[in-house]
Amino acid sequence: MQTSLNITRAEFRQRAERLREHLQAHKLNGVVLFDNAYIHYFSGFAFIPTERPIAFVMNAQGECAMFVPRLELEHARMQTGFERVAHYVEYPYTPHPMHVLARLLAEMGIAQRIGADGDGYPWIFGYRGPALSEVTGATVVRSAAFIEDMMMIKSPAEIALIKESAKWGNLAHRLLQRYTRVGATETEVSLRASHEATLAMLETLGPLYASHSLHGDGASAGYRGQIGRNAAIPHALANNITFQPGDVLVTGAGAPMWGYHSELERTMAIGNLTDEQKRLFDHMVALQDLAIRSLQPGARCSDVDRAVRAYFEQHDLMPYWKHHSGHAIGLRYHEAPFLDVGDDTEIKPGMVFTVEPGLYAAHLGGFRHSDTVVITDEGYEVVTYYPRDLASLTIPA
Amino acid sequence: MQTSLNITRAEFRQRAERLREHLQAHKLNGVVLFDNAYIHYFSGFAFIPTERPIAFVMNAQGECAMFVPRLELEHARMQTGFERVAHYVEYPYTPHPMHVLARLLAEMGIAQRIGADGDGYPWIFGYRGPALSEVTGATVVRSAAFIEDMMMIKSPAEIALIKESAKWGNLAHRLLQRYTRVGATETEVSLRASHEATLAMLETLGPLYASHSLHGDGASAGYRGQIGRNAAIPHALANNITFQPGDVLVTGAGAPMWGYHSELERTMAIGNLTDEQKRLFDHMVALQDLAIRSLQPGARCSDVDRAVRAYFEQHDLMPYWKHHSGHAIGLRYHEAPFLDVGDDTEIKPGMVFTVEPGLYAAHLGGFRHSDTVVITDEGYEVVTYYPRDLASLTIPA
């Protein structure tokens, strides 16, 4: 028997039931969700957003339906198991998909007060169309806050997927480090490590494995351009650079697992760091330790970032500061809440965060580790387990 | 000397000048763009959208500016060359980034009537924030139609990038076909073909090559799950399936080139098709021929799709129909206009379309080729050149 780690239909039904309670509490006659992460969360339907609108719909009785283009009809039926999967012919076409959606809502008794993540489908990929309030005449109430709050607390099955993701990210990263050497290029090393890790993962998990993510189809590890001169720019897009002695490297690795993500990032060095670089590396590890220890249920997200920033200030490191301490992760590789002085969300068991304070200096490099941490009843569990010490992360020059 | 095929600063300035004329004509005091494709188009700044808002801003005098988080400051300066790059500290933080944006707009004299692609930053990745009209008190006018119309007509430099993309997509596809054989898995073949094609491309184009795309960092070719039983679902997400005799395979290949895309898709067969499958394959090629021949400057997009649908009906093929005949392509892999009976946009020189009518039958498979076609003064040029005939696309069983 082949097994799938995917979220069960029963769990999707539980999520829908909580959404139905929200509709009831707020006197909403139904809800329409256009965001692909929200749709995935409530229906299991994973897709790549385009100009063709797709929506998850539920009425006050808890009946769930999908709204898709003809192109996705069988796919949506198969992935959701919903009895009601309505479709429009095409976009642009006539009638416009939003008018077909309005008919579906009327059929399901959804009128007057509708919860939604936005008043219509976003204008992406050349899509244009009327607002939801316009085609229904209803008052559209934003339900994003409720949904975000719900998605923040991961179930045991979601946490299991994030841990499985961390495992294969670890393999990809191990291979990345093994193949990185002076004279090789970033791309050849990243491709080889990702390629081999993905094949090993698929042989292990079997053909039922599904990425269900917009962020890649398998395990991957790479450098995102964060090498040498570029290292101080944390989110630079990749270029293909040849490794040289003295490079400070910031990596990233992961493996989407039925839509769920983990994050593993390491600062590696080719040859010995200078004393000044070593000082920044050590501060970075100390900052990450501090942030991880601060992740206690009952604390606030802002407390963690405040502790990190206090350390930055205490050690005169603010010139090297660029971003907050981390963010939640799950179906999206960034999501709320954020480990940021501006986010007072209470930290609760079931939340999953990346912890990644970074130091960036134009002539020394970028210094950042990122680990994925699950909040438990007692405290926290770090689910990425790649070594963090400089000796383990130094590649011979 | 190393060369870059990227769009020149001069061309970005020309685009900005046309946008300035639009502001003048519509009595707008400035424009704010949040969409990553629009920002890329007017500034050259390529980035991955997250919960941290980024915007391109221009005032009525034509002064261009970027608005970014601290994290992206150096990156945005380097990529755009703009003198004014404003930044906020972080998201969520206090003050909220939208209030920092409002200050930038005030400094640039942008008030009262503002063009924008949406009234605020979209609520993605857990972002929440006020509308643009709310933080500025201005009337926000949607400028998306003007920008979409402008992006539809590609310059010679844009077309050169799309042709370069087609070349490396062709290599990846050639390797994909070479390595596909009974007993191999979809993923191992896709990874090997993409890996080798990317390395060859990087060795050829040199280290200045940049993908600048959300859709991959190099050349790629793969199957997107469109194999055997799944073949009738055109946009199914990938699963890792082992090739078997009798499989009908629908492929996809491309290579982002400084943000620009081409599209190459082929229907391949392992062993001989049945007569019924062969009949659908032949109809598919005939439909694609018909659609390509219909792509004449002065015709309408709807004319092409109408001709295709007339053929479907004439040959009793409507049960196999699922989607329109194609779409424009450029900085986004799908964009307006669409080859759809609902899109009456006039076809003009400089437009670039995918042409991909498809036939889908649950027990026979999916049948679709997609080629990238540039509209010229005289007619059209097909820039993807992979063979389309069944003999060339049959893999020995």
Interface residues (C-beta under 8 A of the other chain):
Chain A: D35 A46 F47 I48 T50 E51 P69 R70 L71 E72 E74 H75 M78 E90 Y91 P92 Y93 T94 H96 D117 G118 P122 W123 I124 F125 G126 Y127 R128 A144 A145 E148 T185 T187 E188 L191 R192 S194 H195 T198 L199 L202 P207 L208 Y209 A210 S211 H212 D217 G218 G222 A232 I233 P234 H235 A236 L237 A238 N239 N240 I241 T242 K322 H323 H324 H327 A328 R332 H334 E335 A336 P337 F338 D340 V341 G342 D343 A362
Chain B: D35 A46 F47 I48 T50 E51 P69 R70 L71 E72 E74 H75 M78 E90 Y91 P92 Y93 T94 H96 D117 G118 P122 W123 I124 F125 G126 Y127 R128 A144 A145 E148 T185 T187 E188 L191 R192 S194 H195 T198 L199 L202 P207 L208 Y209 A210 S211 H212 D217 G218 G222 A232 I233 P234 H235 A236 L237 A238 N239 N240 I241 T242 K322 H323 H324 H327 A328 R332 H334 E335 A336 P337 F338 D340 V341 G342 D343 A362
